[in-house]
Amino acid sequence: MTAQEILGNILKAHDLNTLEYKGWLLVDEQLPAMSAATQNLKEYENGASIRLDITLLLGDKKVIYESFAGVGKDELSATQDAFQNFAANSLHVFLSAFWQVDEHEHIGIEEWEIDGEMWKVYIGNFGCKGDYNIPQDLFSTIEEQIKNDTLTEDLNWYRIYYANISKDEKMIESLKNNEDWPLLGDKLKDIHWTASDKFYSLRNFILIKKMDVKDSI
């Protein structure tokens, strides 16, 4: 089973009518469209790893890119693991923001005022791996930075990734609209993360849409 077929099954499982057209999955024959593909398959003696790339094509020809690692005993199980990471992070943000599929155990929906405008905010769950405590000030730090952002588009999306490789090695990635956003990354460095020699990671995806007067949660 291909990654595209798995994605199609996921959308159908959420009662969305899909049609494949030129490599894209359309819901009700309209944009946005989605596609899924895998690459960087590595096979080892005791298993495999792979990267899953999810692309969402918006109506104004902009795209949202999300990538997820997967591991398993073989290519299929590694792909399934990558899809589980997708489901734990940004899938439900997409479902709610674009197709009004709201599963509130997987997503938070709020209204924020930013620079005098009202925005609907779709907040994905923290995708966590490893044994650690989520810093209490993490979300408030993310929220504050987004609320202080200069927004020139009606739709914006943000992703953070933090990985504790060891006590002396960390990895921090913060993106806005697919591009590096160092303003948030610098703030994340100042948060008190759990000190550990063991690997752990956290990922979060947030999408915000400018609201019309008639919009409401």
DOBA-196664 format. One record per atom (N, C-alpha, C): x, y, z; chain; atom name. Coordinates in pm, 1 decimal, decimal comma. Each point is the difference from the previous one (the first is absolute). Layout:
<kedrens>
px;py;pz;kette;atom
X;Y;Z;A;CA
...
</kedrens>
This chain:
<kedrens>
px;py;pz;kette;atom
84,4;-119,6;0,0;A;N
-84,4;119,6;0,0;A;CA
87,9;124,6;0,0;A;C
-28,6;93,7;-88,2;A;N
79,7;121,0;-11,1;A;CA
-40,2;101,7;107,3;A;C
87,3;99,4;19,7;A;N
-31,3;105,8;95,0;A;CA
-125,8;75,6;-42,5;A;C
-15,9;19,9;-128,8;A;N
-118,1;70,9;-49,6;A;CA
-127,7;-78,9;30,2;A;C
6,3;-130,5;-12,8;A;N
-116,5;-83,4;30,7;A;CA
-32,7;4,8;148,8;A;C
103,2;-2,0;84,7;A;N
-23,6;9,3;144,5;A;CA
-64,7;133,7;34,3;A;C
50,3;108,3;-59,3;A;N
-58,9;131,9;24,5;A;CA
-145,2;2,5;-44,6;A;C
-29,5;-56,3;-116,2;A;N
-137,3;-5,2;-48,0;A;CA
-90,9;-74,0;96,2;A;C
49,6;-110,2;55,4;A;N
-79,6;-76,4;96,5;A;CA
-25,1;80,7;127,8;A;C
99,7;76,9;41,6;A;N
-17,1;83,3;119,7;A;CA
-109,2;104,3;-22,9;A;C
3,1;65,2;-115,0;A;N
-101,6;101,0;-29,2;A;CA
-138,5;-62,8;-9,5;A;C
-8,3;-116,5;-63,5;A;N
-129,6;-68,3;-9,8;A;CA
-51,0;-42,3;136,8;A;C
91,8;-37,6;89,9;A;N
-39,6;-40,1;135,0;A;CA
-61,0;116,2;77,9;A;C
26,5;121,9;-44,7;A;N
-59,7;118,1;61,1;A;CA
-118,2;51,6;-83,1;A;C
-56,6;-90,4;-81,1;A;N
-121,3;27,5;-78,6;A;CA
19,6;111,2;-101,9;A;C
120,5;9,0;-55,8;A;N
26,7;97,3;-105,2;A;CA
1,2;-71,7;-134,5;A;C
-70,2;57,3;-97,1;A;N
-6,0;-55,5;-134,6;A;CA
121,9;45,9;-78,3;A;C
84,4;-92,9;-40,2;A;N
125,9;35,6;-64,7;A;CA
2,7;-45,8;-145,6;A;C
74,4;75,1;-79,0;A;N
22,7;-32,0;-140,1;A;CA
146,8;25,6;-29,4;A;C
67,8;-96,2;-62,6;A;N
141,1;20,3;-34,8;A;CA
8,8;62,4;-138,8;A;C
75,5;108,4;-9,9;A;N
14,5;72,8;-125,5;A;CA
142,5;49,5;-12,6;A;C
70,8;-53,0;-97,6;A;N
137,3;40,2;-30,2;A;CA
90,0;-4,4;122,9;A;C
-13,4;-108,0;76,3;A;N
85,5;-19,1;115,9;A;CA
-46,9;67,9;127,4;A;C
-116,9;63,2;-5,5;A;N
-55,2;68,5;116,3;A;CA
-130,9;-65,3;41,8;A;C
-26,5;3,5;129,6;A;N
-128,3;-44,4;52,4;A;CA
-85,9;123,2;26,6;A;C
-112,0;9,2;-72,3;A;N
-93,5;110,8;16,0;A;CA
-118,6;-45,7;83,6;A;C
-42,9;83,3;90,7;A;N
-119,9;-26,9;79,2;A;CA
-115,3;75,2;-64,3;A;C
-103,2;-74,4;-38,4;A;N
-115,6;58,5;-69,4;A;CA
42,6;77,2;-124,6;A;C
108,4;-48,2;-63,0;A;N
49,6;55,0;-126,9;A;CA
39,1;147,5;10,9;A;C
43,9;41,5;117,8;A;N
39,0;139,3;20,6;A;CA
132,7;7,1;74,6;A;C
68,1;114,1;-17,8;A;N
118,7;27,1;79,9;A;CA
-43,6;39,2;141,4;A;C
86,7;-21,5;98,5;A;N
137,6;-48,4;-11,0;A;CA
7,0;-148,8;-32,0;A;C
115,1;-38,6;-55,2;A;N
25,2;-139,4;-34,2;A;CA
119,8;-49,4;79,9;A;C
8,9;-131,5;16,2;A;N
109,7;-58,2;77,5;A;CA
70,2;-108,7;-79,0;A;C
126,1;-20,2;32,5;A;N
74,0;-112,5;-56,0;A;CA
93,7;-54,4;106,4;A;C
37,1;-125,8;-15,7;A;N
91,9;-65,9;93,3;A;CA
101,1;-81,3;-79,5;A;C
124,8;5,6;42,5;A;N
105,8;-76,8;-65,1;A;CA
106,1;-33,1;103,7;A;C
73,1;-106,7;-24,4;A;N
108,4;-38,6;89,9;A;CA
132,9;5,8;-73,0;A;C
104,0;21,5;76,8;A;N
135,3;-0,8;-54,1;A;CA
98,9;-33,6;110,8;A;C
126,1;-10,9;-37,1;A;N
108,9;-29,0;94,1;A;CA
-22,5;-130,4;77,1;A;C
-49,0;-101,7;-69,2;A;N
-13,9;-131,2;63,2;A;CA
137,9;-56,2;31,7;A;C
18,1;-39,1;124,5;A;N
123,2;-65,0;42,9;A;CA
-35,1;-130,5;68,3;A;C
56,2;-107,4;-50,6;A;N
-29,2;-132,4;54,1;A;CA
121,6;-52,2;75,1;A;C
-26,4;-48,9;119,0;A;N
105,7;-50,5;86,8;A;CA
-25,4;-147,7;27,7;A;C
91,6;-58,9;72,6;A;N
-15,0;-142,0;31,6;A;CA
-124,1;-26,2;84,0;A;C
-32,4;95,1;88,4;A;N
-112,1;-21,3;91,6;A;CA
-117,5;93,6;-23,6;A;C
-4,7;67,5;-115,0;A;N
-112,4;90,0;-22,8;A;CA
25,1;97,1;-113,0;A;C
-81,1;103,8;-3,6;A;N
7,9;98,1;-108,4;A;CA
-44,2;136,2;51,4;A;C
43,5;104,6;-69,8;A;N
-44,6;136,1;28,2;A;CA
-36,6;66,5;-132,1;A;C
-86,1;100,9;7,4;A;N
-48,3;64,2;-121,8;A;CA
-45,1;142,0;34,3;A;C
-13,0;85,3;-101,0;A;N
-54,0;134,7;18,3;A;CA
-128,1;13,4;-80,4;A;C
-103,4;49,3;66,0;A;N
-129,1;24,5;-63,3;A;CA
-14,7;149,3;-25,1;A;C
-28,8;36,7;-123,1;A;N
-22,5;139,6;-36,5;A;CA
-148,3;21,0;-30,7;A;C
-61,3;91,2;72,5;A;N
-139,8;38,2;-22,2;A;CA
-0,7;140,7;-58,7;A;C
-71,0;17,9;-110,5;A;N
-10,5;130,9;-63,8;A;CA
-147,4;36,4;-13,0;A;C
-32,2;121,6;39,0;A;N
-136,2;49,6;-13,6;A;CA
3,2;121,5;-92,0;A;C
-73,0;-8,9;-111,3;A;N
-5,4;106,5;-100,3;A;CA
-120,1;88,1;26,3;A;C
25,9;129,7;22,9;A;N
-106,0;94,4;31,1;A;CA
-55,4;63,0;-127,6;A;C
-111,1;69,2;14,2;A;N
-65,7;58,0;-116,1;A;CA
79,4;108,2;-68,1;A;C
88,5;67,4;71,4;A;N
81,2;105,6;-60,9;A;CA
135,5;-51,7;-46,0;A;C
10,5;-131,8;-18,5;A;N
119,6;-68,9;-47,0;A;CA
113,1;-3,8;102,7;A;C
-28,3;41,5;120,9;A;N
97,2;-18,9;106,3;A;CA
-8,6;-143,6;49,1;A;C
106,6;-45,6;62,1;A;N
2,3;-137,3;48,9;A;CA
48,1;-3,5;143,9;A;C
-51,3;-96,0;73,4;A;N
47,0;-30,5;134,8;A;CA
73,6;-132,3;-8,0;A;C
123,3;-2,2;49,1;A;N
80,8;-121,4;0,9;A;CA
15,9;-48,7;143,9;A;C
-21,4;-128,3;21,6;A;N
26,5;-62,5;128,1;A;CA
68,9;-133,7;-25,9;A;C
104,8;-29,1;77,0;A;N
73,6;-125,3;-16,0;A;CA
9,9;-71,2;134,0;A;C
-4,0;-133,2;-5,6;A;N
-1,0;-80,9;121,1;A;CA
87,9;-122,5;-19,3;A;C
77,3;-30,5;102,0;A;N
81,3;-121,8;-1,7;A;CA
-82,5;-116,7;49,9;A;C
33,0;-117,9;-50,8;A;N
-64,4;-122,0;44,8;A;CA
100,1;-112,7;10,4;A;C
-19,3;-87,2;98,1;A;N
86,9;-117,5;16,6;A;CA
-87,8;-122,8;19,8;A;C
51,2;-113,8;-41,8;A;N
-74,8;-124,1;14,2;A;CA
82,6;-118,3;-43,5;A;C
-64,7;-116,1;-1,4;A;N
72,8;-121,4;-34,7;A;CA
26,4;-10,5;-149,5;A;C
-81,3;72,3;-81,2;A;N
17,6;-2,0;-144,7;A;CA
-53,0;131,6;-55,8;A;C
0,0;13,5;-132,9;A;N
-41,4;126,0;-61,9;A;CA
-143,7;36,3;34,4;A;C
-91,1;-97,2;-5,2;A;N
-140,6;29,8;26,3;A;CA
-21,2;45,0;143,2;A;C
57,5;-70,7;95,6;A;N
-21,2;37,8;139,8;A;CA
67,2;132,8;32,2;A;C
112,7;30,7;-64,6;A;N
63,2;130,5;18,2;A;CA
-88,4;109,8;-57,4;A;C
-62,1;-26,2;-114,5;A;N
-92,2;96,7;-59,6;A;CA
-121,1;21,2;89,5;A;C
-53,2;-106,3;54,7;A;N
-114,0;11,7;90,4;A;CA
36,2;79,5;124,9;A;C
122,1;-19,6;49,9;A;N
45,8;75,4;116,2;A;CA
9,5;148,8;-32,8;A;C
49,0;32,2;-118,8;A;N
7,3;139,8;-42,2;A;CA
-140,0;61,6;-8,6;A;C
-96,8;-76,4;-49,9;A;N
-137,0;50,3;-5,9;A;CA
-57,8;19,8;140,2;A;C
38,1;-84,6;94,1;A;N
-45,5;20,0;137,5;A;CA
55,0;130,8;55,7;A;C
124,2;33,2;-34,9;A;N
57,2;127,6;42,3;A;CA
-74,8;116,8;-65,5;A;C
-35,3;-15,8;-125,9;A;N
-80,5;100,7;-70,0;A;CA
-134,6;18,8;69,8;A;C
-64,6;-112,0;35,3;A;N
-130,8;6,4;65,4;A;CA
8,7;65,7;136,9;A;C
114,2;-16,6;68,3;A;N
16,1;56,3;133,5;A;CA
36,0;147,5;-2,8;A;C
32,7;52,6;-117,4;A;N
49,8;136,6;-7,5;A;CA
-89,5;92,5;-82,3;A;C
3,8;-9,7;-131,0;A;N
-66,7;101,5;-82,4;A;CA
-125,8;-47,4;-71,9;A;C
-25,8;-129,0;-5,3;A;N
-116,9;-49,6;-72,5;A;CA
-127,9;68,3;45,3;A;C
-24,3;4,2;129,5;A;N
-128,1;49,6;49,1;A;CA
-11,2;151,3;-12,8;A;C
112,9;69,0;-5,5;A;N
-3,6;142,5;-31,3;A;CA
-52,0;19,7;-141,8;A;C
52,6;-78,5;-95,0;A;N
-47,1;7,9;-138,4;A;CA
-147,9;-33,9;-9,9;A;C
-40,1;-109,1;65,3;A;N
-139,0;-44,0;-9,7;A;CA
-95,8;107,4;51,0;A;C
35,7;63,7;110,0;A;N
-88,1;100,0;58,6;A;CA
2,2;131,1;-77,7;A;C
119,9;46,3;-35,7;A;N
12,7;131,7;-62,8;A;CA
-58,3;2,9;-141,1;A;C
10,2;-112,0;-72,0;A;N
-39,8;1,6;-140,9;A;CA
-127,4;-79,5;-29,6;A;C
-34,8;-96,4;84,8;A;N
-116,2;-84,2;-31,0;A;CA
-96,9;-12,6;116,5;A;C
15,9;82,6;102,6;A;N
-93,4;8,7;112,4;A;CA
-23,5;-134,9;68,7;A;C
104,5;-80,5;4,8;A;N
-4,5;-125,0;76,0;A;CA
67,0;28,0;134,0;A;C
-80,2;22,1;103,2;A;N
52,8;41,6;128,7;A;CA
-5,0;-115,0;99,4;A;C
116,0;-53,4;33,3;A;N
11,6;-102,8;103,3;A;CA
77,8;64,3;114,8;A;C
-71,6;49,3;98,3;A;N
58,1;92,1;96,5;A;CA
100,8;-66,0;93,5;A;C
4,4;-132,8;3,0;A;N
105,4;-63,4;79,4;A;CA
135,9;11,7;-67,6;A;C
-0,2;35,6;-129,1;A;N
124,3;9,7;-75,8;A;CA
40,1;143,2;-32,2;A;C
-84,6;97,3;28,2;A;N
25,2;135,6;-46,6;A;CA
-69,1;100,2;91,4;A;C
61,3;115,6;14,2;A;N
-64,3;111,1;68,3;A;CA
-33,8;107,9;-101,3;A;C
-115,3;62,5;15,1;A;N
-42,0;107,3;-89,9;A;CA
-29,4;123,0;84,5;A;C
67,6;109,6;-31,4;A;N
-16,2;122,5;76,3;A;CA
-13,3;118,3;-94,9;A;C
-36,3;113,9;56,5;A;N
-2,3;125,9;-74,4;A;CA
97,6;95,5;65,9;A;C
93,0;51,5;-77,8;A;N
100,3;92,8;52,1;A;CA
-12,3;133,6;-73,2;A;C
26,6;106,3;72,5;A;N
12,2;131,3;-62,3;A;CA
147,8;29,0;-23,1;A;C
35,3;26,5;-125,0;A;N
138,7;29,0;-36,2;A;CA
0,6;126,9;-83,1;A;C
66,0;101,9;52,4;A;N
13,6;127,5;-70,3;A;CA
-135,8;54,9;-44,8;A;C
-98,4;-10,4;88,8;A;N
-131,5;57,0;-26,4;A;CA
-92,2;-84,4;-84,4;A;C
46,6;-116,9;-44,8;A;N
-81,6;-91,6;-81,5;A;CA
-29,0;-126,8;80,5;A;C
-114,1;-62,7;-29,9;A;N
-35,3;-125,0;65,8;A;CA
41,4;-118,4;-87,1;A;C
56,2;-100,3;65,8;A;N
51,5;-118,0;-69,4;A;CA
-55,0;-125,9;64,9;A;C
-35,7;-96,1;-82,0;A;N
-34,8;-132,6;51,0;A;CA
127,8;-82,2;3,1;A;C
24,6;-62,8;113,3;A;N
127,8;-66,9;24,9;A;CA
-25,6;-148,9;21,2;A;C
67,9;-82,8;-78,5;A;N
-11,8;-146,1;7,7;A;CA
130,5;-53,0;58,2;A;C
-9,0;-57,0;119,2;A;N
118,3;-36,6;76,2;A;CA
8,5;-151,8;10,3;A;C
102,5;-57,0;-61,3;A;N
19,1;-144,3;7,2;A;CA
54,6;-41,5;136,0;A;C
-22,9;-125,4;35,5;A;N
57,7;-53,3;122,8;A;CA
152,0;1,1;-8,0;A;C
64,7;3,2;115,4;A;N
144,2;-18,7;2,6;A;CA
29,9;-145,4;-33,9;A;C
81,4;-20,4;-102,4;A;N
45,6;-134,3;-34,0;A;CA
128,6;-28,8;74,2;A;C
-5,8;-89,1;97,5;A;N
112,4;-21,3;92,1;A;CA
56,5;-140,9;-13,7;A;C
131,5;-8,3;10,4;A;N
68,3;-128,9;4,2;A;CA
104,0;4,2;110,3;A;C
5,2;-105,9;78,5;A;N
97,4;-5,1;107,6;A;CA
-61,8;33,2;134,5;A;C
83,8;-3,7;104,1;A;N
-43,4;19,3;138,0;A;CA
46,3;137,0;48,8;A;C
-93,0;94,3;13,5;A;N
32,6;133,9;46,6;A;CA
-129,5;73,4;31,5;A;C
13,5;115,8;59,6;A;N
-115,7;84,6;30,2;A;CA
-5,4;115,8;-98,2;A;C
-118,3;24,8;-56,2;A;N
-17,0;115,5;-88,8;A;CA
14,0;127,2;83,2;A;C
87,4;91,7;-37,7;A;N
15,9;124,1;76,6;A;CA
-131,5;75,2;13,2;A;C
-27,6;50,0;120,3;A;N
-127,1;66,6;26,5;A;CA
-17,0;126,3;-82,9;A;C
110,2;66,0;-31,9;A;N
-9,6;126,6;-72,9;A;CA
18,0;-17,2;-150,7;A;C
-1,3;-122,7;-49,1;A;N
25,5;-21,5;-142,2;A;CA
-110,5;59,1;-85,9;A;C
-125,7;-38,4;27,9;A;N
-106,4;49,3;-87,7;A;CA
-17,8;150,1;12,4;A;C
10,5;54,2;120,3;A;N
-15,0;144,7;15,3;A;CA
109,3;74,2;-75,7;A;C
118,3;-58,9;-8,5;A;N
108,6;61,4;-76,8;A;CA
-33,5;0,2;-148,4;A;C
-51,5;-112,4;-50,3;A;N
-40,2;-8,5;-140,8;A;CA
-112,1;98,9;-29,4;A;C
-101,3;0,8;87,0;A;N
-114,8;89,3;-18,9;A;CA
44,0;145,7;-2,3;A;C
84,1;39,3;93,4;A;N
44,4;139,0;7,7;A;CA
74,1;41,4;-126,5;A;C
86,3;-88,7;-50,7;A;N
77,5;35,4;-118,1;A;CA
-89,7;13,2;-123,4;A;C
-97,9;-89,8;-14,6;A;N
-91,9;9,2;-113,6;A;CA
-83,7;127,2;10,1;A;C
-46,5;31,4;120,1;A;N
-83,1;120,0;16,3;A;CA
78,2;128,3;-25,8;A;C
132,3;-7,2;12,6;A;N
83,9;116,4;-28,3;A;CA
54,1;-0,6;-142,6;A;C
-41,4;-97,4;-77,5;A;N
51,1;-12,0;-136,6;A;CA
-65,8;103,5;-91,6;A;C
72,3;35,8;-105,3;A;N
-55,0;86,1;-104,3;A;CA
-58,8;-89,0;-108,6;A;C
-131,0;5,9;-18,9;A;N
-69,0;-91,3;-90,2;A;CA
-43,5;74,1;-126,1;A;C
49,1;-45,5;-113,1;A;N
-36,7;60,3;-127,9;A;CA
-86,9;-92,4;-84,1;A;C
-19,8;-123,5;46,0;A;N
-82,7;-97,5;-71,5;A;CA
-123,1;-32,6;82,9;A;C
-106,8;-42,7;-66,9;A;N
-123,3;-37,4;69,7;A;CA
7,3;-139,5;61,7;A;C
101,1;-77,7;-39,3;A;N
19,9;-133,9;52,0;A;CA
148,1;-17,2;31,2;A;C
30,0;-45,9;120,3;A;N
138,5;-21,1;41,4;A;CA
9,3;-128,7;80,5;A;C
112,9;-64,8;-7,5;A;N
18,5;-122,6;75,8;A;CA
139,9;-1,2;61,8;A;C
7,7;-65,9;116,3;A;N
120,8;0,2;80,6;A;CA
28,6;-142,5;47,3;A;C
127,6;-33,7;-1,6;A;N
39,6;-131,0;54,4;A;CA
125,9;16,3;83,4;A;C
-0,1;-65,2;114,5;A;N
122,4;-5,6;79,3;A;CA
40,7;-145,3;18,0;A;C
129,1;-20,5;13,9;A;N
53,4;-133,0;31,0;A;CA
117,8;18,9;93,9;A;C
-5,3;-70,4;110,8;A;N
110,8;1,9;96,1;A;CA
43,5;-143,1;24,2;A;C
130,0;-25,1;-7,7;A;N
53,9;-133,1;27,3;A;CA
116,7;11,2;95,8;A;C
-6,6;-77,0;106,4;A;N
111,4;-12,8;93,3;A;CA
81,2;-122,3;-42,2;A;C
113,0;24,7;-64,1;A;N
85,8;-111,1;-42,4;A;CA
76,7;-53,9;120,2;A;C
53,7;90,7;79,0;A;N
69,4;-31,1;124,4;A;CA
0,6;126,0;84,1;A;C
62,0;-4,0;116,1;A;N
5,2;119,9;83,9;A;CA
70,6;115,2;-69,8;A;C
91,8;-33,6;-89,4;A;N
80,4;102,8;-65,2;A;CA
-40,5;28,3;-143,7;A;C
-96,2;-75,3;-51,5;A;N
-38,7;18,7;-140,4;A;CA
-151,5;9,4;-12,7;A;C
-45,5;112,9;-53,2;A;N
-142,5;23,3;-21,2;A;CA
-22,9;35,4;-146,7;A;C
-122,3;-21,5;-44,0;A;N
-39,7;41,0;-134,3;A;CA
-130,4;78,0;11,0;A;C
-1,8;121,4;-52,4;A;N
-119,5;83,5;3,5;A;CA
-31,4;46,2;-141,4;A;C
-124,9;-21,5;-41,8;A;N
-45,5;46,8;-130,5;A;CA
-131,5;74,5;19,4;A;C
-6,9;120,5;-52,3;A;N
-125,2;75,4;2,9;A;CA
-24,2;55,5;-139,3;A;C
-119,1;-27,6;-52,6;A;N
-34,4;39,8;-136,2;A;CA
-128,2;82,4;-0,6;A;C
-3,5;97,7;-89,2;A;N
-122,8;72,3;-31,2;A;CA
-19,0;-7,4;-151,1;A;C
-112,8;-53,2;-42,8;A;N
-31,3;-10,7;-143,4;A;CA
114,9;-65,7;-76,6;A;C
49,2;-110,8;54,5;A;N
106,3;-83,7;-58,1;A;CA
139,4;59,4;12,0;A;C
13,9;121,7;50,9;A;N
130,0;66,4;6,6;A;CA
48,9;7,9;144,6;A;C
133,5;0,7;16,9;A;N
55,5;15,6;133,6;A;CA
-54,1;125,7;66,2;A;C
-34,1;-11,2;127,4;A;N
-50,5;113,4;76,9;A;CA
81,9;10,4;128,4;A;C
118,0;59,3;-9,2;A;N
93,2;0,9;113,8;A;CA
-51,6;76,2;120,9;A;C
-94,8;91,7;-17,0;A;N
-52,3;74,5;114,3;A;CA
-59,0;-94,2;104,9;A;C
-75,0;-99,1;-45,2;A;N
-54,8;-97,6;93,4;A;CA
107,6;-97,7;45,1;A;C
87,1;-40,1;-91,4;A;N
106,3;-92,7;36,7;A;CA
85,9;52,5;113,1;A;C
30,5;129,5;-2,6;A;N
79,6;60,2;107,3;A;CA
-74,0;-4,5;132,6;A;C
-131,0;18,9;-2,5;A;N
-79,6;-7,8;122,7;A;CA
-1,1;-142,2;56,9;A;C
-5,1;-98,5;-89,1;A;N
-3,9;-139,1;44,6;A;CA
128,5;-39,8;71,5;A;C
111,0;62,2;-36,5;A;N
127,9;-30,8;64,8;A;CA
-1,6;39,3;147,2;A;C
-80,2;100,5;35,0;A;N
-1,6;51,3;136,7;A;CA
-94,2;-76,5;91,8;A;C
-77,4;-92,5;-56,7;A;N
-93,6;-78,2;81,2;A;CA
77,0;-105,9;78,7;A;C
-47,7;-29,6;119,8;A;N
65,3;-100,2;84,6;A;CA
-47,3;-139,9;-40,9;A;C
78,4;-63,8;-86,3;A;N
-30,3;-134,9;-43,8;A;CA
59,9;-101,1;98,2;A;C
-56,9;-118,7;5,3;A;N
50,2;-105,2;87,7;A;CA
142,5;-37,9;-39,6;A;C
91,1;3,2;95,4;A;N
138,2;-40,9;-24,7;A;CA
7,5;-152,8;-1,1;A;C
53,6;-55,5;-107,0;A;N
5,5;-145,7;-12,1;A;CA
108,1;-41,0;-97,8;A;C
59,9;-115,8;26,2;A;N
93,4;-58,2;-96,7;A;CA
-73,0;-83,2;-104,0;A;C
-129,7;-20,2;21,5;A;N
-78,8;-82,0;-91,2;A;CA
-70,9;86,8;-104,1;A;C
-26,6;-61,1;-114,7;A;N
-69,8;73,0;-105,2;A;CA
-146,1;20,6;36,6;A;C
-48,6;120,5;-25,5;A;N
-143,6;24,9;0,9;A;CA
-27,6;113,7;-97,3;A;C
-125,1;10,1;-43,8;A;N
-33,7;103,2;-97,9;A;CA
-143,6;46,6;17,6;A;C
-25,4;117,5;-51,9;A;N
-134,5;58,6;2,6;A;CA
-22,1;75,9;-130,1;A;C
-120,6;-12,7;-50,7;A;N
-36,7;65,5;-124,6;A;CA
-139,1;59,8;15,3;A;C
-22,0;117,9;-62,4;A;N
-130,9;63,5;7,6;A;CA
-26,9;75,0;-129,5;A;C
-127,6;-5,3;-44,3;A;N
-41,3;65,3;-123,6;A;CA
-122,5;84,4;28,5;A;C
3,2;125,8;-42,4;A;N
-109,7;93,5;19,8;A;CA
-29,3;70,3;-131,3;A;C
-126,9;14,9;-32,2;A;N
-42,0;72,2;-120,2;A;CA
-98,5;107,6;41,0;A;C
15,4;121,4;-56,5;A;N
-91,6;108,6;32,7;A;CA
-59,8;57,5;-128,4;A;C
-129,7;30,1;6,1;A;N
-72,9;56,5;-112,8;A;CA
-69,1;128,7;43,4;A;C
11,4;103,1;-82,7;A;N
-69,2;124,5;31,4;A;CA
-150,7;-22,9;-7,8;A;C
-70,7;53,0;97,6;A;N
-143,6;-21,4;8,6;A;CA
-75,9;113,1;-67,5;A;C
-110,0;-35,6;-65,3;A;N
-97,8;97,7;-43,2;A;CA
-91,2;31,6;119,3;A;C
-75,5;106,4;-10,5;A;N
-90,3;38,8;108,2;A;CA
-99,2;-112,1;29,9;A;C
-39,9;-73,0;-102,1;A;N
-101,5;-104,9;16,9;A;CA
58,1;-127,7;58,2;A;C
134,3;-13,3;3,6;A;N
62,4;-123,3;49,5;A;CA
-18,0;-13,2;150,0;A;C
-11,7;-124,8;44,6;A;N
0,6;-29,0;143,2;A;CA
38,6;-145,0;17,0;A;C
43,3;-34,4;118,8;A;N
38,6;-139,4;26,2;A;CA
-124,0;-81,4;3,0;A;C
</kedrens>
